[in-house]
Amino acid sequence: MNENPQPEYRQFRAQVIEAITLISSAVSYEVFKPESEAIIRSMIMIQQSNLDQQDPQRSYLLSAWQRICLVMKTDFTPYLADILPSILTMASLKPEMGIEGKGAADLENVLNEIGPGQDGKKVNIMTDEIEEKDTAIQMLIVFIEELGAGCAQYIDQVSQILLGLTQFYASDNIRNSSAGALPSLIKCAKEAQPDNIATIHEMAKAYSNNLIEAMEAETETDCLICQA
């Protein structure tokens, strides 16, 4: 994976990452474990090599981390410090789109220009940035659900991201995922500090208030079900 770092080999390295992690998913953890450290360190090196927005390795890495986390479970926790910063950055992306004759613009402004659909519902837009953002959020959810208390130190950062996306105007999937992940964050906090009842209650209150506000603005039935 770390050979031939030239740009023309980016797609090849991305597919090598996919192949290796698919194999890791197909065998037992006992078989994968002796090779896991070298594979993970190689992937971290690639992820931290300032990949540009068009680099296919970005999206392949997101899917690859999910596979490895599902195989290793809590043994994956020590690697979070190296892996999560990039994923949090991707989940926090603020997508832009171009408006003809006006150049690049914030996505919210573009949707305001387009307006709602004929049925009054929100318009879904899919761009590479939004797709990457959605994948990064799915990855965060896997970490939270699989690693539990191992993610405790990242609860504040992840909460801030998810609470800001329960009304994400461009994607039903992102609104659904963000709302659906909040109970798992509370469970994560409870596993890490079961006696800290005040903090858990505070989290639950903040999440509930956020979801109520999101429901008041929501137009999609599926999203309302996730938020309820």
C-alpha positions in Angstrom: 0.0 0.0 0.0 2.8 2.4 0.7 4.8 1.7 -2.5 4.4 3.8 -5.6 3.0 7.0 -4.0 2.7 8.8 -7.3 -0.8 10.2 -8.1 -1.3 7.8 -11.0 -1.4 4.9 -8.5 -4.1 6.4 -6.3 -6.9 4.3 -7.6 -4.7 1.2 -7.5 -3.8 1.8 -3.8 -7.5 2.5 -3.0 -8.5 -0.9 -4.5 -5.7 -2.6 -2.6 -7.1 -1.1 0.6 -10.5 -2.4 -0.3 -9.2 -5.9 -1.1 -7.2 -6.3 2.1 -10.0 -5.2 4.3 -12.6 -7.3 2.5 -10.3 -10.3 3.1 -10.0 -9.3 6.8 -13.8 -9.3 7.0 -14.0 -12.8 5.5 -11.5 -14.5 7.9 -11.6 -14.8 11.6 -10.0 -12.1 13.8 -7.5 -14.7 15.0 -6.3 -15.0 11.4 -6.3 -11.2 10.8 -4.7 -10.2 14.1 -1.0 -10.9 13.3 -1.2 -8.6 10.3 -3.5 -6.0 11.7 -0.9 -3.6 13.1 1.0 -3.3 9.9 -2.1 -2.9 7.8 -3.7 -0.3 10.0 -0.4 1.7 10.3 -0.1 1.7 6.5 -3.7 2.9 6.1 -3.1 5.6 8.7 0.0 6.8 6.8 -2.1 7.1 3.6 -4.9 8.9 5.4 -2.6 11.4 6.9 -0.8 12.1 3.6 -2.9 15.2 2.8 -5.2 13.5 0.3 -7.0 16.0 -2.0 -10.7 16.1 -2.5 -10.6 14.1 -5.7 -8.4 11.3 -4.3 -10.4 8.0 -4.4 -8.5 6.7 -1.4 -10.5 9.0 0.8 -13.8 7.2 0.3 -12.2 3.7 0.2 -10.5 4.4 3.5 -13.8 5.3 5.2 -15.3 1.9 4.1 -12.1 0.1 5.1 -12.1 1.5 8.6 -15.7 0.3 9.1 -14.7 -3.3 8.1 -11.7 -3.4 10.3 -13.6 -2.0 13.3 -16.3 -4.6 12.9 -13.7 -7.3 12.9 -11.5 -6.0 15.8 -14.3 -4.6 18.0 -12.8 -3.0 21.1 -9.2 -3.9 20.1 -9.6 -1.1 17.5 -10.0 1.6 20.1 -6.3 2.4 20.5 -6.2 3.6 16.9 -9.0 6.1 17.2 -6.6 9.0 18.0 -4.9 8.6 14.6 -8.0 7.8 12.6 -10.8 10.0 14.0 -9.5 13.5 13.3 -9.8 13.1 9.5 -13.2 11.5 9.8 -14.5 14.3 12.0 -13.2 16.8 9.4 -15.1 15.0 6.6 -18.2 14.8 8.7 -17.9 18.6 9.3 -17.6 19.5 5.6 -19.7 22.4 4.5 -20.5 21.5 0.9 -20.7 24.2 -1.8 -22.3 24.2 -5.2 -22.0 26.4 -8.2 -24.9 28.6 -9.4 -24.7 29.4 -13.0 -23.5 33.0 -13.5 -22.7 33.4 -9.8 -19.9 30.9 -9.1 -19.5 28.8 -5.9 -22.0 29.3 -3.1 -23.0 27.8 0.2 -25.3 24.9 -0.3 -28.0 26.4 1.9 -28.1 29.5 -0.4 -28.4 27.2 -3.4 -31.4 25.4 -1.9 -33.0 28.7 -1.1 -32.6 29.6 -4.8 -34.1 26.3 -5.9 -36.9 26.4 -3.3 -38.9 23.4 -2.1 -40.4 20.7 -4.4 -43.9 21.0 -5.7 -45.2 19.0 -2.7 -43.6 21.5 -0.3 -40.9 19.0 0.8 -37.2 19.6 1.0 -35.1 18.9 -2.1 -32.3 16.3 -1.8 -29.0 17.1 -3.5 -26.1 14.7 -3.8 -22.6 15.9 -4.5 -19.3 14.2 -3.9 -18.8 16.3 -0.7 -22.3 15.4 0.6 -21.7 11.7 -0.2 -18.4 11.8 1.6 -20.0 13.6 4.6 -22.7 10.9 4.7 -20.2 8.1 4.6 -18.1 9.8 7.4 -21.2 10.0 9.6 -22.0 6.3 9.0 -18.4 5.6 10.1 -18.8 7.6 13.3 -22.0 5.6 14.0 -20.1 2.3 13.6 -17.4 3.5 16.0 -19.9 4.6 18.6 -22.0 1.4 18.5 -19.1 -1.0 18.3 -16.6 0.6 20.6 -19.0 2.0 23.2 -17.0 3.5 26.1 -13.9 3.5 24.0 -15.3 6.5 22.2 -16.2 8.4 25.4 -13.5 11.1 25.0 -14.9 12.0 21.6 -18.5 12.4 22.7 -18.5 16.2 22.8 -17.0 16.5 19.3 -19.3 14.0 17.8 -22.4 15.4 19.6 -21.6 18.9 18.2 -21.4 17.5 14.7 -24.6 15.4 14.9 -26.7 18.0 16.6 -25.8 20.4 13.8 -26.9 18.0 11.2 -30.4 17.0 12.4 -31.7 19.8 10.2 -29.2 19.3 7.3 -31.2 20.7 4.5 -29.7 18.8 1.6 -30.0 15.1 2.6 -32.6 13.0 4.2 -30.0 10.3 4.9 -27.8 12.6 6.9 -30.8 13.9 8.9 -31.9 10.4 9.7 -28.5 9.1 10.6 -27.7 12.1 12.8 -30.9 11.8 14.8 -30.7 8.0 15.0 -27.1 8.1 16.4 -27.9 10.3 19.4 -29.2 7.5 21.7 -26.0 5.6 21.0 -24.0 8.5 22.2 -25.9 8.5 25.5 -25.3 4.8 25.8 -21.6 5.4 25.2 -21.5 8.0 27.9 -23.4 5.7 30.3 -21.0 2.8 29.7 -18.0 5.1 30.3 -19.3 6.8 33.4 -22.4 5.0 34.7 -22.4 7.0 38.0 -22.4 10.4 36.2 -26.2 10.7 36.1 -26.2 14.5 35.9 -24.2 14.5 32.7 -26.3 11.8 31.1 -29.5 13.7 32.0 -28.0 16.9 30.5 -27.1 15.1 27.3 -30.6 13.6 27.0 -32.2 17.0 27.6 -30.0 18.8 25.0 -30.6 16.0 22.4 -34.4 16.0 23.0 -34.6 19.8 22.6 -32.6 19.6 19.4 -34.8 16.8 18.0 -38.0 18.6 18.9 -36.8 21.7 17.0 -35.8 19.5 14.1 -39.3 17.8 14.0 -41.0 21.2 13.9 -39.2 22.0 10.6 -39.2 18.5 9.1 -41.3 17.7 6.1 -40.3 14.0 5.5 -42.2 11.2 7.2 -39.2 8.9 7.4 -37.1 11.6 9.0 -39.9 12.3 11.6 -39.9 8.6 12.5 -36.1 8.7 13.1 -36.4 11.9 15.1 -39.3 10.7 17.3 
